[in-house]
Amino acid sequence: MVYSYVQALTPYATPVKDVIFNTGKELYVYIFWIGVHHFIPQIYAWYCSTTIYNTLFVAQTNVCKGLRWLLVTSGDSMVAMWYLLGLWFMKKIPKALENKGYT
C-alpha cells in the first residue's frame, strides 16, 4: 500500500529533489538556519524552562542566552532569505515579459 503512494508521488517529488540537489551552497545555509530555528525552541524549553527553578535561575545562564540569540538570528536570516528570493523574482520579471512579447 505504501509503495503505491510512493509511485503516485514520484513524478511530483523528482523535480523537488532535482532543485534541492542542483542548487548552490547558498541554499544549504538557509536550510541550516531553518533547522536551527525549528530545533532551538525545543531545546530551550527542555533545558531552560522545564521547572520554576530552571525558569528563575537557569534561564539567565549563558547557554540559555545563546539559545535565544540563535533563535533571533535564525529568524532574521530567514527574513533575509525571503528578501533575496523576492529580489531574484523581480529580476526575472523583465526577461519573462520580454520573452512573452509584452515589452
All heavy atoms as an XYZ file, in Angstrom:
851
protein
N       0.822     -1.185      0.000
C       0.000      0.000      0.000
C       0.872      1.257      0.000
O       0.592      2.203     -0.720
C      -0.917     -0.025      1.214
C      -1.846      1.145      1.273
S      -3.064      0.838      2.532
C      -3.778      2.408      2.612
N       1.918      1.273      0.827
C       2.813      2.417      0.863
C       3.515      2.574     -0.473
O       3.738      3.693     -0.945
C       3.825      2.255      2.016
C       4.880      3.339      1.967
C       3.118      2.244      3.351
N       3.844      1.460     -1.103
C       4.531      1.508     -2.383
C       3.689      2.225     -3.436
O       4.223      2.981     -4.255
C       4.875      0.086     -2.833
C       5.681      0.052     -4.098
C       7.016      0.459     -4.106
C       5.113     -0.371     -5.289
C       7.758      0.445     -5.262
C       5.849     -0.390     -6.459
C       7.173      0.010     -6.438
O       7.907     -0.001     -7.590
N       2.383      2.040     -3.423
C       1.532      2.720     -4.398
C       1.525      4.228     -4.173
O       1.478      5.004     -5.120
C       0.107      2.160     -4.348
O      -0.469      2.416     -3.087
N       1.588      4.655     -2.906
C       1.665      6.090     -2.618
C       2.990      6.670     -3.112
O       3.029      7.761     -3.661
C       1.518      6.364     -1.121
C       0.128      6.130     -0.595
C      -0.080      5.289      0.483
C      -0.962      6.751     -1.171
C      -1.350      5.063      0.970
C      -2.240      6.542     -0.693
C      -2.430      5.698      0.383
O      -3.678      5.490      0.854
N       4.060      5.922     -2.902
C       5.371      6.381     -3.357
C       5.396      6.486     -4.869
O       5.912      7.448     -5.437
C       6.482      5.438     -2.839
C       7.819      5.770     -3.474
C       6.570      5.493     -1.326
N       4.810      5.505     -5.551
C       4.749      5.561     -7.010
C       3.917      6.748     -7.481
O       4.255      7.398     -8.470
C       4.139      4.276     -7.566
C       5.108      3.135     -7.658
C       4.452      1.929     -8.310
O       3.255      1.698     -8.138
N       5.244      1.167     -9.060
N       2.833      7.043     -6.784
C       1.982      8.162     -7.183
C       2.667      9.504     -6.965
O       2.451     10.447     -7.733
C       0.660      8.113     -6.414
N       3.501      9.613     -5.930
C       4.149     10.888     -5.626
C       5.487     11.081     -6.322
O       6.018     12.187     -6.336
C       4.347     11.011     -4.108
C       3.068     11.147     -3.293
C       3.397     11.154     -1.814
C       2.319     12.401     -3.681
N       6.045     10.043     -6.912
C       7.366     10.139     -7.542
C       7.434     11.209     -8.628
O       8.402     11.969     -8.661
C       7.790      8.771     -8.098
O       7.832      7.847     -7.016
C       9.144      8.844     -8.769
N       6.445     11.341     -9.519
C       6.560     12.404    -10.530
C       6.598     13.805     -9.933
O       7.171     14.718    -10.521
C       5.308     12.228    -11.403
C       4.848     10.849    -11.155
C       5.280     10.499     -9.769
N       5.994     13.993     -8.765
C       5.992     15.307     -8.131
C       7.241     15.531     -7.288
O       7.692     16.662     -7.140
C       4.746     15.471     -7.250
C       3.472     15.289     -8.017
C       2.715     14.144     -7.877
C       3.029     16.257     -8.913
C       1.547     13.956     -8.594
C       1.877     16.091     -9.646
C       1.131     14.935     -9.482
O      -0.007     14.763    -10.196
N       7.779     14.483     -6.712
C       8.935     14.613     -5.833
C      10.240     14.743     -6.604
O      11.180     15.361     -6.117
C       9.010     13.414     -4.891
N      10.320     14.195     -7.796
C      11.567     14.224     -8.552
C      12.006     15.649     -8.896
O      13.180     15.978     -8.700
C      11.443     13.367     -9.822
O      11.073     12.042     -9.429
C      12.749     13.320    -10.586
N      11.137     16.540     -9.371
C      11.596     17.914     -9.626
C      12.060     18.626     -8.359
O      13.024     19.385     -8.388
C      10.374     18.612    -10.228
C       9.509     17.534    -10.715
C       9.773     16.350     -9.853
N      11.405     18.371     -7.249
C      11.812     18.998     -5.989
C      13.192     18.497     -5.589
O      14.057     19.275     -5.173
C      10.767     18.717     -4.882
C      11.252     19.210     -3.537
C       9.433     19.328     -5.243
N      13.417     17.212     -5.724
C      14.728     16.630     -5.409
C      15.802     17.233     -6.305
O      16.884     17.573     -5.833
C      14.686     15.121     -5.579
C      16.036     14.438     -5.342
C      16.000     12.975     -5.689
C      15.797     12.731     -7.131
N      16.924     12.552     -7.994
N      15.510     17.391     -7.586
C      16.494     17.964     -8.501
C      16.831     19.397     -8.123
O      17.992     19.801     -8.179
C      15.973     17.913     -9.939
C      15.872     16.490    -10.453
O      16.527     15.601     -9.860
O      15.140     16.271    -11.436
N      15.829     20.177     -7.732
C      16.079     21.562     -7.336
C      16.958     21.603     -6.095
O      17.903     22.390     -6.006
C      14.746     22.307     -7.093
C      14.967     23.613     -6.371
C      14.033     22.538     -8.406
N      16.682     20.747     -5.125
C      17.460     20.749     -3.886
C      18.896     20.320     -4.142
O      19.841     20.937     -3.657
C      16.786     19.853     -2.832
C      15.485     20.499     -2.369
C      17.713     19.606     -1.651
C      14.647     19.626     -1.477
N      19.107     19.267     -4.930
C      20.460     18.765     -5.139
C      21.257     19.591     -6.132
O      22.484     19.549     -6.121
C      20.428     17.307     -5.588
C      20.046     16.366     -4.486
C      19.072     15.421     -4.702
C      20.642     16.439     -3.251
C      18.719     14.542     -3.690
C      20.291     15.579     -2.235
C      19.325     14.624     -2.453
N      20.595     20.349     -7.005
C      21.318     21.108     -8.024
C      21.489     22.574     -7.677
O      21.964     23.346     -8.501
C      20.609     20.982     -9.376
C      20.678     19.565     -9.907
O      21.621     18.835     -9.630
N      19.683     19.166    -10.662
N      21.082     22.974     -6.507
C      21.262     24.367     -6.115
C      22.645     24.572     -5.555
O      23.354     23.639     -5.219
C      20.217     24.775     -5.065
O      20.306     23.858     -3.977
C      18.832     24.786     -5.640
N      22.998     25.817     -5.444
C      24.314     26.147     -4.920
C      24.376     25.996     -3.409
O      23.412     25.642     -2.737
N      25.548     26.290     -2.901
C      25.770     26.161     -1.465
C      24.981     27.202     -0.673
O      24.792     27.038      0.528
C      27.255     26.295     -1.161
C      28.062     25.146     -1.707
C      29.521     25.314     -1.393
C      30.302     24.163     -2.001
N      31.736     24.304     -1.800
N      24.509     28.241     -1.312
C      23.754     29.272     -0.612
C      22.468     28.706     -0.014
O      22.070     29.090      1.083
C      23.402     30.432     -1.553
C      24.602     31.149     -2.124
C      25.148     30.474     -3.366
O      24.462     29.608     -3.945
O      26.277     30.807     -3.752
N      21.828     27.810     -0.730
C      20.578     27.244     -0.232
C      20.810     26.411      1.013
O      19.985     26.399      1.920
C      19.897     26.404     -1.317
C      18.541     25.802     -0.943
C      17.539     26.905     -0.659
C      18.043     24.911     -2.040
N      21.940     25.733      1.078
C      22.220     24.898      2.242
C      22.400     25.740      3.498
O      22.092     25.286      4.597
C      23.448     24.018      1.998
C      23.210     23.011      0.903
C      23.941     23.041     -0.262
C      22.221     22.048      1.038
C      23.718     22.124     -1.271
C      21.979     21.125      0.033
C      22.734     21.174     -1.114
O      22.496     20.267     -2.096
N      22.878     26.953      3.356
C      22.990     27.852      4.509
C      21.601     28.155      5.055
O      21.375     28.124      6.268
C      23.724     29.151      4.111
C      23.665     30.178      5.227
C      25.152     28.851      3.722
N      20.645     28.418      4.177
C      19.293     28.722      4.635
C      18.604     27.487      5.189
O      17.844     27.583      6.152
C      18.481     29.351      3.506
C      18.994     30.726      3.175
C      19.530     31.004      1.938
C      18.974     31.733      4.126
C      20.023     32.262      1.643
C      19.463     32.993      3.841
C      19.977     33.251      2.602
O      20.468     34.487      2.327
N      18.875     26.321      4.617
C      18.316     25.089      5.180
C      18.864     24.872      6.584
O      18.137     24.468      7.496
C      18.608     23.896      4.252
C      17.786     24.024      2.980
C      18.312     22.571      4.955
C      18.108     23.002      1.915
N      20.138     25.181      6.787
C      20.724     25.095      8.120
C      20.001     26.021      9.093
O      19.624     25.618     10.200
C      22.214     25.443      8.064
C      22.826     25.682      9.402
C      23.124     24.618     10.235
C      23.101     26.975      9.836
C      23.688     24.837     11.481
C      23.659     27.201     11.073
C      23.959     26.127     11.900
N      19.766     27.282      8.698
C      19.111     28.234      9.593
C      17.664     27.832      9.869
O      17.149     28.054     10.971
C      19.170     29.648      9.033
C      20.492     30.296      9.266
C      21.373     30.699      8.310
C      21.103     30.598     10.519
N      22.485     31.236      8.900
C      22.351     31.194     10.260
C      20.716     30.428     11.847
C      23.192     31.610     11.263
C      21.578     30.856     12.852
C      22.788     31.427     12.559
N      16.989     27.254      8.891
C      15.625     26.773      9.118
C      15.631     25.642     10.135
O      14.788     25.586     11.030
C      14.982     26.344      7.783
C      14.726     27.572      6.905
C      13.688     25.572      8.017
C      14.382     27.248      5.477
N      16.602     24.729     10.022
C      16.717     23.650     11.006
C      17.014     24.180     12.394
O      16.442     23.717     13.394
N      17.926     25.158     12.480
C      18.233     25.771     13.778
C      16.982     26.405     14.364
O      16.667     26.228     15.545
C      19.366     26.812     13.625
C      19.489     27.692     14.864
C      20.681     26.122     13.348
N      16.242     27.126     13.542
C      15.041     27.812     14.025
C      13.970     26.820     14.481
O      13.150     27.141     15.325
C      14.489     28.723     12.925
C      13.481     29.694     13.411
N      13.817     30.840     14.087
C      12.130     29.704     13.332
C      12.735     31.511     14.394
N      11.691     30.842     13.950
N      13.973     25.647     13.919
C      12.989     24.634     14.319
C      13.369     23.960     15.632
O      12.510     23.730     16.480
C      12.846     23.581     13.216
C      11.944     22.452     13.598
N      10.586     22.593     13.649
C      12.213     21.190     13.970
C      10.054     21.443     14.034
N      11.030     20.575     14.229
N      14.643     23.634     15.808
C      15.048     22.836     16.968
C      15.395     23.647     18.206
O      15.281     23.145     19.327
C      16.226     21.930     16.595
C      15.830     20.814     15.689
C      16.265     20.774     14.379
C      14.991     19.807     16.140
C      15.885     19.747     13.535
C      14.604     18.778     15.297
C      15.057     18.745     14.002
N      15.820     24.890     18.064
C      16.242     25.677     19.221
C      15.108     25.890     20.231
O      15.340     25.755     21.438
C      16.866     27.013     18.763
C      18.207     26.754     18.104
C      17.019     27.993     19.917
C      19.235     26.088     18.993
N      13.886     26.219     19.834
C      12.836     26.375     20.856
C      12.585     25.095     21.647
O      12.286     25.154     22.845
C      11.595     26.771     20.058
C      12.115     27.346     18.812
C      13.387     26.618     18.515
N      12.718     23.959     21.005
C      12.518     22.699     21.725
C      13.635     22.468     22.735
O      13.377     22.031     23.867
C      12.443     21.547     20.722
C      11.278     21.691     19.775
C      11.326     20.699     18.640
O      11.969     19.671     18.725
N      10.639     21.020     17.556
N      14.864     22.771     22.361
C      15.989     22.631     23.283
C      15.853     23.635     24.417
O      16.072     23.304     25.588
C      17.321     22.818     22.532
C      17.505     21.710     21.506
C      18.494     22.854     23.501
C      18.644     21.957     20.544
N      15.464     24.861     24.100
C      15.300     25.897     25.121
C      14.221     25.497     26.125
O      14.406     25.637     27.342
C      14.960     27.238     24.474
C      14.869     28.369     25.464
C      16.004     29.072     25.818
C      13.662     28.728     26.045
C      15.949     30.110     26.728
C      13.592     29.756     26.957
C      14.734     30.450     27.298
O      14.670     31.470     28.208
N      13.110     25.012     25.627
C      12.026     24.612     26.536
C      12.448     23.453     27.426
O      12.105     23.410     28.615
C      10.786     24.238     25.732
N      13.227     22.522     26.898
C      13.662     21.372     27.690
C      14.725     21.758     28.711
O      14.694     21.313     29.844
C      14.197     20.285     26.763
C      14.801     19.128     27.493
C      14.144     18.119     28.137
C      16.189     18.875     27.653
N      15.038     17.251     28.686
C      16.319     17.695     28.402
C      17.347     19.522     27.233
C      17.541     17.158     28.744
C      18.562     18.984     27.570
C      18.645     17.817     28.308
N      15.672     22.602     28.311
C      16.805     22.900     29.182
C      16.576     24.115     30.088
O      16.994     24.120     31.239
C      18.052     23.131     28.328
C      19.303     23.374     29.129
C      19.953     22.321     29.758
C      19.836     24.650     29.255
C      21.101     22.531     30.494
C      20.985     24.876     29.987
C      21.613     23.812     30.607
O      22.739     24.023     31.338
N      15.930     25.134     29.577
C      15.881     26.414     30.290
C      14.566     26.680     31.018
O      14.521     27.594     31.847
C      16.146     27.557     29.318
S      17.737     27.438     28.490
N      13.522     25.955     30.719
C      12.246     26.314     31.351
C      11.365     25.104     31.653
O      10.157     25.162     31.475
C      11.485     27.297     30.474
O      11.149     26.694     29.247
N      11.948     24.024     32.129
C      11.129     22.856     32.464
C      10.466     22.995     33.825
O       9.368     22.506     34.030
C      11.969     21.570     32.440
O      13.094     21.747     33.300
C      12.412     21.237     31.048
N      11.138     23.651     34.768
C      10.580     23.832     36.114
C      10.692     25.299     36.506
O      11.307     26.101     35.799
C      11.351     22.979     37.142
O      12.700     23.442     37.195
C      11.313     21.499     36.782
N      10.136     25.638     37.670
C      10.253     27.004     38.175
C      11.720     27.333     38.447
O      12.177     28.439     38.169
C       9.396     27.171     39.453
C       7.907     27.024     39.130
C       9.670     28.499     40.140
C       7.378     28.120     38.229
N      12.469     26.375     38.994
C      13.892     26.592     39.248
C      14.626     26.928     37.952
O      15.414     27.878     37.908
C      14.503     25.336     39.888
C      16.007     25.358     39.925
C      16.678     26.129     40.856
C      16.750     24.633     38.991
C      18.057     26.172     40.882
C      18.127     24.671     39.002
C      18.782     25.443     39.958
O      20.139     25.485     39.971
N      14.377     26.160     36.917
C      15.037     26.429     35.633
C      14.639     27.792     35.086
O      15.466     28.521     34.551
C      14.697     25.347     34.618
C      15.498     24.095     34.829
O      16.275     24.003     35.772
N      15.307     23.123     33.966
N      13.387     28.124     35.222
C      12.930     29.401     34.695
C      13.577     30.559     35.448
O      13.987     31.548     34.838
C      11.401     29.495     34.774
O      10.838     28.406     34.058
C      10.899     30.803     34.183
N      13.697     30.436     36.761
C      14.247     31.540     37.554
C      15.759     31.662     37.453
O      16.290     32.774     37.392
C      13.854     31.374     39.026
C      12.385     31.614     39.345
C      12.105     31.278     40.796
C      12.016     33.049     39.051
N      16.461     30.547     37.461
C      17.918     30.606     37.570
C      18.654     30.172     36.303
O      19.585     30.844     35.871
C      18.381     29.748     38.758
C      17.827     30.244     40.066
C      16.867     29.509     40.737
C      18.252     31.444     40.602
C      16.349     29.965     41.936
C      17.739     31.910     41.793
C      16.782     31.169     42.469
N      18.256     29.084     35.711
C      18.991     28.562     34.553
C      18.741     29.413     33.312
O      19.615     29.551     32.465
C      18.624     27.079     34.315
C      19.340     26.530     33.094
C      18.961     26.251     35.534
N      17.577     30.015     33.200
C      17.266     30.824     32.016
C      18.168     32.046     31.897
O      18.260     32.641     30.829
C      15.802     31.252     32.033
N      18.861     32.415     32.983
C      19.756     33.577     32.951
C      21.193     33.202     32.605
O      22.055     34.066     32.539
C      19.735     34.283     34.306
C      18.350     34.568     34.846
C      17.428     35.229     33.841
O      17.843     36.132     33.115
N      16.195     34.782     33.777
N      21.455     31.922     32.383
C      22.826     31.493     32.085
C      23.203     31.809     30.648
O      22.351     32.116     29.804
C      22.985     29.981     32.337
O      22.126     29.281     31.430
C      22.661     29.621     33.769
N      24.489     31.698     30.387
C      24.982     31.996     29.041
C      24.453     31.005     28.001
O      24.256     31.359     26.840
C      26.506     32.002     29.028
C      27.067     33.193     29.764
O      26.407     34.223     29.872
N      28.274     33.061     30.279
N      24.234     29.760     28.399
C      23.716     28.766     27.458
C      22.332     29.184     26.977
O      22.040     29.172     25.771
C      23.677     27.369     28.108
C      22.979     26.385     27.199
C      25.065     26.903     28.444
N      21.469     29.565     27.894
C      20.110     29.960     27.501
C      20.109     31.272     26.724
O      19.324     31.448     25.797
C      19.225     30.047     28.739
S      18.980     28.442     29.519
N      21.003     32.184     27.088
C      21.125     33.427     26.313
C      21.586     33.122     24.890
O      21.120     33.728     23.930
C      22.105     34.378     26.990
C      21.573     34.997     28.261
C      22.614     35.909     28.876
C      22.133     36.482     30.192
N      23.146     37.350     30.812
N      22.505     32.166     24.764
C      22.961     31.772     23.438
C      21.864     31.127     22.617
O      21.757     31.355     21.405
N      21.036     30.319     23.261
C      19.906     29.704     22.549
C      18.919     30.763     22.077
O      18.403     30.693     20.956
C      19.210     28.683     23.451
C      20.004     27.412     23.754
C      19.279     26.578     24.807
C      20.226     26.603     22.502
N      18.668     31.773     22.904
C      17.777     32.867     22.487
C      18.388     33.647     21.328
O      17.681     34.047     20.392
C      17.470     33.788     23.666
C      16.563     33.172     24.695
C      16.030     34.187     25.689
N      17.048     34.917     26.404
C      17.506     34.603     27.621
N      17.028     33.546     28.247
N      18.418     35.343     28.204
N      19.705     33.866     21.383
C      20.381     34.566     20.285
C      20.261     33.774     18.989
O      20.013     34.345     17.924
C      21.847     34.790     20.642
C      22.610     35.425     19.520
C      22.678     36.755     19.225
C      23.391     34.749     18.526
N      23.468     36.943     18.104
C      23.915     35.725     17.662
C      23.707     33.413     18.299
C      24.728     35.414     16.586
C      24.522     33.108     17.223
C      25.016     34.095     16.378
N      20.455     32.448     19.065
C      20.324     31.612     17.873
C      18.919     31.691     17.295
O      18.743     31.719     16.073
C      20.662     30.160     18.198
C      22.125     29.793     18.209
C      22.313     28.381     18.729
C      22.724     29.925     16.829
N      17.911     31.734     18.154
C      16.534     31.813     17.668
C      16.292     33.123     16.921
O      15.732     33.127     15.816
C      15.557     31.674     18.836
C      14.092     31.667     18.457
C      13.764     30.428     17.635
C      13.234     31.722     19.699
N      16.747     34.237     17.493
C      16.541     35.539     16.845
C      17.342     35.628     15.552
O      16.839     36.087     14.508
C      16.921     36.680     17.813
C      16.940     38.014     17.103
C      15.953     36.719     18.981
N      18.586     35.174     15.575
C      19.446     35.246     14.395
C      18.917     34.364     13.266
O      18.945     34.757     12.098
C      20.880     34.837     14.758
O      21.329     35.674     15.819
C      21.806     34.976     13.581
N      18.425     33.184     13.604
C      17.882     32.317     12.555
C      16.625     32.920     11.942
O      16.412     32.830     10.731
C      17.604     30.923     13.107
O      16.616     30.970     14.115
N      15.805     33.561     12.759
C      14.622     34.236     12.214
C      14.992     35.379     11.289
O      14.395     35.550     10.219
N      15.991     36.168     11.688
C      16.448     37.264     10.826
C      17.045     36.730      9.519
O      16.880     37.327      8.457
C      17.491     38.111     11.545
C      16.901     38.896     12.707
O      15.658     39.034     12.768
O      17.690     39.365     13.554
N      17.727     35.610      9.594
C      18.300     35.004      8.397
C      17.212     34.545      7.438
O      17.351     34.679      6.215
C      19.194     33.829      8.788
O      19.696     33.191      7.652
N      16.129     34.009      7.989
C      15.033     33.577      7.109
C      14.328     34.768      6.480
O      13.892     34.693      5.325
C      14.053     32.703      7.890
C      14.626     31.349      8.221
S      13.451     30.192      8.908
C      12.916     31.023     10.366
N      14.223     35.889      7.186
C      13.662     37.099      6.588
C      14.526     37.558      5.423
O      14.017     37.896      4.349
C      13.522     38.216      7.653
C      13.209     39.547      7.009
C      12.449     37.853      8.652
N      15.839     37.538      5.624
C      16.755     37.920      4.544
C      16.617     36.974      3.359
O      16.719     37.399      2.199
C      18.194     37.929      5.059
N      16.372     35.693      3.633
C      16.198     34.720      2.559
C      14.990     35.099      1.698
O      15.064     35.058      0.469
C      15.995     33.327      3.142
C      15.605     32.273      2.141
S      15.172     30.694      2.882
C      13.723     31.097      3.827
N      13.886     35.496      2.329
C      12.696     35.864      1.558
C      12.920     37.153      0.775
O      12.427     37.303     -0.345
C      11.482     35.985      2.473
C      10.989     34.650      2.913
C      11.049     34.126      4.165
C      10.393     33.643      2.082
N      10.532     32.865      4.165
C      10.111     32.537      2.911
C      10.081     33.560      0.732
C       9.534     31.376      2.417
C       9.501     32.402      0.249
C       9.234     31.336      1.090
N      13.666     38.103      1.352
C      14.002     39.321      0.602
C      14.812     38.984     -0.647
O      14.537     39.493     -1.736
C      14.800     40.298      1.466
C      13.999     41.001      2.535
C      14.618     41.466      3.684
C      12.632     41.209      2.416
C      13.902     42.112      4.675
C      11.916     41.845      3.391
C      12.556     42.300      4.513
O      11.846     42.941      5.478
N      15.817     38.126     -0.484
C      16.641     37.749     -1.635
C      15.845     36.986     -2.682
O      16.025     37.193     -3.882
C      17.837     36.917     -1.175
C      18.921     37.672     -0.427
C      19.964     36.708      0.117
C      19.564     38.702     -1.334
N      14.952     36.121     -2.236
C      14.118     35.384     -3.184
C      13.199     36.337     -3.947
O      13.028     36.215     -5.160
C      13.293     34.323     -2.447
C      12.468     33.399     -3.320
C      13.366     32.536     -4.185
C      11.562     32.539     -2.457
N      12.626     37.311     -3.243
C      11.780     38.302     -3.913
C      12.550     39.133     -4.922
O      12.070     39.406     -6.027
N      13.771     39.537     -4.546
C      14.598     40.299     -5.487
C      14.973     39.466     -6.700
O      15.034     39.983     -7.817
C      15.853     40.803     -4.775
C      15.631     41.934     -3.777
C      16.911     42.200     -2.996
C      15.174     43.177     -4.489
N      15.236     38.187     -6.481
C      15.575     37.312     -7.606
C      14.398     37.211     -8.574
O      14.575     37.276     -9.786
C      15.966     35.936     -7.065
C      16.362     34.969     -8.124
C      17.539     34.927     -8.795
C      15.566     33.901     -8.642
N      17.538     33.885     -9.696
C      16.334     33.236     -9.623
C      14.296     33.430     -8.367
C      15.858     32.148    -10.319
C      13.824     32.339     -9.056
C      14.598     31.718    -10.020
N      13.172     37.054     -8.020
C      11.995     37.000     -8.886
C      11.780     38.322     -9.610
O      11.408     38.344    -10.785
C      10.742     36.633     -8.095
C      10.564     35.162     -7.901
C      10.535     34.615     -6.626
C      10.423     34.305     -8.978
C      10.383     33.261     -6.443
C      10.265     32.951     -8.810
C      10.246     32.428     -7.535
N      11.996     39.439     -8.927
C      11.825     40.734     -9.571
C      12.820     40.915    -10.714
O      12.515     41.557    -11.713
C      11.961     41.862     -8.551
C      10.783     41.943     -7.604
S      10.974     43.193     -6.342
C      11.007     44.673     -7.321
N      14.002     40.339    -10.568
C      14.995     40.405    -11.638
C      14.555     39.578    -12.841
O      14.853     39.918    -13.978
C      16.339     39.902    -11.112
C      17.451     39.989    -12.103
C      18.737     39.467    -11.516
C      19.810     39.439    -12.580
N      21.056     38.847    -12.095
N      13.829     38.502    -12.607
C      13.384     37.622    -13.686
C      12.155     38.158    -14.432
O      11.911     37.772    -15.562
C      13.043     36.232    -13.134
C      14.216     35.515    -12.514
C      15.191     35.103    -13.573
C      16.322     34.306    -12.972
N      17.312     33.925    -13.939
N      11.382     39.044    -13.824
C      10.134     39.519    -14.434
C      10.371     40.220    -15.769
O       9.680     39.923    -16.751
C       9.344     40.407    -13.453
C       8.762     39.530    -12.343
C       8.240     41.178    -14.158
C       8.099     40.308    -11.232
N      11.323     41.175    -15.889
C      11.508     41.822    -17.197
C      11.868     40.846    -18.320
O      11.385     40.976    -19.439
C      12.643     42.817    -16.950
C      12.601     43.091    -15.504
C      12.151     41.808    -14.861
N      12.696     39.848    -18.003
C      13.046     38.867    -19.029
C      11.839     38.036    -19.431
O      11.659     37.719    -20.604
C      14.165     37.955    -18.528
C      15.500     38.623    -18.453
C      16.566     37.645    -18.016
C      17.904     38.344    -17.908
N      18.960     37.437    -17.456
N      11.002     37.681    -18.461
C       9.806     36.897    -18.775
C       8.841     37.714    -19.620
O       8.238     37.193    -20.568
C       9.130     36.437    -17.487
N       8.681     38.996    -19.313
C       7.797     39.846    -20.113
C       8.349     40.043    -21.524
O       7.591     40.086    -22.488
C       7.616     41.197    -19.415
C       6.815     41.179    -18.125
C       6.806     42.566    -17.501
C       5.400     40.690    -18.352
N       9.660     40.155    -21.606
C      10.273     40.317    -22.916
C      10.080     39.068    -23.774
O       9.805     39.160    -24.973
C      11.766     40.607    -22.742
C      12.500     40.888    -24.025
C      13.961     41.206    -23.752
O      14.221     42.084    -22.926
O      14.811     40.544    -24.359
N      10.213     37.890    -23.161
C      10.045     36.642    -23.895
C       8.602     36.451    -24.351
O       8.351     35.810    -25.353
C      10.494     35.455    -23.047
C      11.986     35.433    -22.864
O      12.718     36.049    -23.607
N      12.442     34.744    -21.833
N       7.640     36.984    -23.593
C       6.236     36.856    -23.969
C       5.805     37.925    -24.967
O       4.698     37.908    -25.474
C       5.336     36.953    -22.731
C       5.514     35.815    -21.764
C       4.901     34.567    -22.288
C       5.003     33.470    -21.246
N       4.404     32.235    -21.683
N       6.655     38.912    -25.223
C       6.339     39.950    -26.199
C       5.557     41.111    -25.627
O       4.923     41.856    -26.364
N       5.579     41.313    -24.313
C       4.837     42.413    -23.700
C       5.608     43.718    -23.664
O       5.063     44.744    -23.331
C       4.424     42.047    -22.272
C       3.389     40.944    -22.207
C       3.674     39.755    -21.557
C       2.164     41.098    -22.814
C       2.744     38.738    -21.512
C       1.229     40.091    -22.776
C       1.522     38.912    -22.113
O       0.596     37.915    -22.078
N       6.900     43.668    -23.987
C       7.668     44.918    -23.936
C       7.979     45.429    -25.303
O       7.829     44.799    -26.295
C       8.994     44.707    -23.167
O       9.742     43.699    -23.804
C       8.719     44.394    -21.732
